[in-house]
């Protein structure tokens, strides 16, 4: 069995070095800037959803 593939994926042309996924993420964030700001403001006021009932387990 061979080892893990360590080759780096070539960058998409014309994207200033960003991958296609990074470009889609930037476009999504740009299109949703108002919703992101609203959610951040809600979390600032109300706290993280479910934080009072979620428990982090030490593994």
Secondary structure as the mmCIF struct_conf table of DSSP 4:
data_model
#
loop_
_struct_conf.conf_type_id
_struct_conf.id
_struct_conf.beg_label_comp_id
_struct_conf.beg_label_asym_id
_struct_conf.beg_label_seq_id
_struct_conf.end_label_comp_id
_struct_conf.end_label_asym_id
_struct_conf.end_label_seq_id
HELX_LH_PP_P HELX_LH_PP_P1 UNK A 7 UNK A 12
TURN_TY1_P TURN_TY1_P1 UNK A 13 UNK A 14
BEND BEND1 UNK A 15 UNK A 15
TURN_TY1_P TURN_TY1_P2 UNK A 16 UNK A 17
HELX_RH_AL_P HELX_RH_AL_P1 UNK A 20 UNK A 31
TURN_TY1_P TURN_TY1_P3 UNK A 32 UNK A 32
HELX_RH_AL_P HELX_RH_AL_P2 UNK A 33 UNK A 46
BEND BEND2 UNK A 48 UNK A 48
TURN_TY1_P TURN_TY1_P4 UNK A 49 UNK A 53
HELX_LH_PP_P HELX_LH_PP_P2 UNK A 56 UNK A 58
#
